[in-house]
Amino acid sequence: MNRNRYLAGAAALAAAGLVTAGCGSSGTSSSAASATPVTGTQTLTGSVSGQQALSGTSSIPLKLTGVVNTTATVKLGNGTTNPVMIKTSKGDLAVTHTSASTSQKLLSTKTCKFAFGQRTHYTVDGGKSTGSFKDASGNGTAVVTITGNLPKTSDGKCNLSSSAVPQPATARVSFAATGPLTVRK
């Protein structure tokens, strides 16, 4: 697998913002009219490392904390369909997202460590969400970061070619999203 294909899979993940996720079944919700709104910061975080991080089809287990505490799994390399449904054991969270901005940087010429990141903004679609997320509102930012050490060329320089593959022992893909969320409890 070349680095461009690896980065393209990660780019698709970040462009999707909060990509298709799955874990458990949808929960049920009480009537929104009689429920009390609760607002706070919601975070979704997770990462994978090693060979799993280099697979364009691996999944990142997510921990959701804040207003709704649960788990989900983000699958790398999915498309950019809106809205994206994040399936949790407490219901489905529907989000729409914008196009992602990207950045990349060689962090060390000694170890050839690089970082590639994508950032996107999302908005919660409470009308399409279910369970604990039904009629929720909010927005935020999602970031996917890829880090690892690239191999060196025969002259000792970092191999920055499109075919360079990060060393598996140093590869890591991280996902983080945060923003205010209002749900009805």
WOTA-V169998 format. One record per residue. N is the residue number from 1. D_LAST is the distance of its C-alpha to the last C-alpha in Angstrom with 1 decimal. Layout:
[[N:D_LAST] [N:D_LAST]]
//
This chain:
[[1:46.9] [2:47.6] [3:45.5] [4:44.9] [5:43.3] [6:41.1] [7:40.0] [8:39.6] [9:37.1] [10:35.2] [11:35.5] [12:33.9] [13:31.0] [14:30.5] [15:31.2] [16:28.4] [17:26.2] [18:23.4] [19:25.5] [20:25.0] [21:23.2] [22:22.9] [23:21.6] [24:20.4] [25:19.0] [26:16.1] [27:13.0] [28:11.6] [29:8.6] [30:7.7] [31:9.1] [32:8.1] [33:10.3] [34:8.8] [35:5.1] [36:5.3] [37:6.3] [38:6.8] [39:10.3] [40:12.7] [41:15.4] [42:15.1] [43:18.3] [44:20.0] [45:23.4] [46:26.1] [47:29.9] [48:32.9] [49:36.5] [50:40.0] [51:41.1] [52:37.6] [53:37.0] [54:40.1] [55:39.1] [56:37.9] [57:35.9] [58:34.2] [59:30.5] [60:28.5] [61:25.8] [62:22.8] [63:20.4] [64:17.0] [65:15.8] [66:13.6] [67:10.0] [68:10.2] [69:13.3] [70:15.4] [71:18.8] [72:20.7] [73:24.4] [74:25.9] [75:29.2] [76:32.0] [77:34.1] [78:31.8] [79:32.2] [80:30.6] [81:28.9] [82:26.2] [83:23.4] [84:23.1] [85:20.6] [86:19.4] [87:18.8] [88:16.9] [89:16.1] [90:12.3] [91:13.2] [92:15.5] [93:15.2] [94:17.8] [95:19.7] [96:23.0] [97:25.5] [98:28.7] [99:32.1] [100:32.5] [101:34.9] [102:37.0] [103:39.0] [104:41.4] [105:43.7] [106:46.2] [107:45.2] [108:48.3] [109:51.8] [110:52.7] [111:49.9] [112:49.2] [113:45.5] [114:43.6] [115:40.1] [116:38.7] [117:35.3] [118:33.3] [119:30.5] [120:28.4] [121:25.7] [122:22.6] [123:20.1] [124:16.8] [125:17.1] [126:13.7] [127:15.7] [128:17.3] [129:14.4] [130:12.9] [131:10.4] [132:7.6] [133:9.7] [134:10.1] [135:10.7] [136:10.3] [137:13.2] [138:15.4] [139:18.9] [140:21.1] [141:24.2] [142:25.2] [143:28.5] [144:30.6] [145:33.5] [146:36.5] [147:39.1] [148:42.2] [149:46.0] [150:48.3] [151:51.7] [152:54.8] [153:57.7] [154:61.3] [155:62.0] [156:59.1] [157:56.9] [158:53.3] [159:53.1] [160:51.1] [161:52.1] [162:49.7] [163:50.7] [164:49.9] [165:47.3] [166:45.5] [167:46.6] [168:44.1] [169:44.0] [170:42.8] [171:40.4] [172:36.6] [173:33.9] [174:30.7] [175:27.5] [176:25.1] [177:22.4] [178:20.3] [179:18.6] [180:15.8] [181:12.5] [182:9.7] [183:6.5] [184:3.8] [185:0.0]]
//
